[in-house]
Amino acid sequence: MRPEFRIYRNLHKDCFSVMKWNQEKKGYRLHSHVKDLVAHEVEFRVSQAGRKRVLETKQKNVHAFVYCHSFAAESIQAHGEEIYYNPYKMDSFRIKNSDEPIKHASSIIMTGNKCYFKNVN
């Protein structure tokens, strides 16, 4: 089943841009801009062609996304391990403390332009 939402960090607006799948147009379209959110049933994807363009041109472009089936725009304090991506140093999202690649997560928190495993007490 196709994930309903695609999220990326918007550097120009200092927030996260959420895109929603539009069946009629057969593609993702802008849904909202949010500062904080909790996403569920998550998949991390990096376009290798987009990463290659970044490495060749040294210019940023949107090529790394968090896909999810649902999300809630809510402010929540982040606990747990940070997940990050740097196109100049790696080809996939990684867990910051262990540097292990990550492809899926059940829930994550995105706040302060960072991403964390959802681990709320």
Rosetta blueprint (number, residue, H / E / L):
1 M L
2 R L
3 P L
4 E L
5 F E
6 R E
7 I E
8 Y E
9 R E
10 N E
11 L L
12 H L
13 K L
14 D L
15 C E
16 F E
17 S E
18 V E
19 M E
20 K E
21 W E
22 N E
23 Q L
24 E L
25 K L
26 K L
27 G E
28 Y E
29 R E
30 L E
31 H E
32 S E
33 H E
34 V E
35 K L
36 D L
37 L E
38 V E
39 A E
40 H E
41 E E
42 V E
43 E E
44 F E
45 R E
46 V E
47 S L
48 Q H
49 A H
50 G H
51 R H
52 K H
53 R H
54 V H
55 L H
56 E H
57 T H
58 K L
59 Q L
60 K L
61 N L
62 V L
63 H L
64 A E
65 F E
66 V E
67 Y E
68 C E
69 H E
70 S E
71 F E
72 A E
73 A L
74 E L
75 S L
76 I L
77 Q L
78 A L
79 H L
80 G L
81 E L
82 E E
83 I E
84 Y E
85 Y L
86 N L
87 P L
88 Y L
89 K L
90 M L
91 D L
92 S L
93 F L
94 R E
95 I E
96 K L
97 N L
98 S L
99 D L
100 E L
101 P E
102 I L
103 K L
104 H E
105 A E
106 S E
107 S E
108 I E
109 I E
110 M E
111 T E
112 G L
113 N L
114 K E
115 C E
116 Y E
117 F E
118 K L
119 N L
120 V L
121 N L
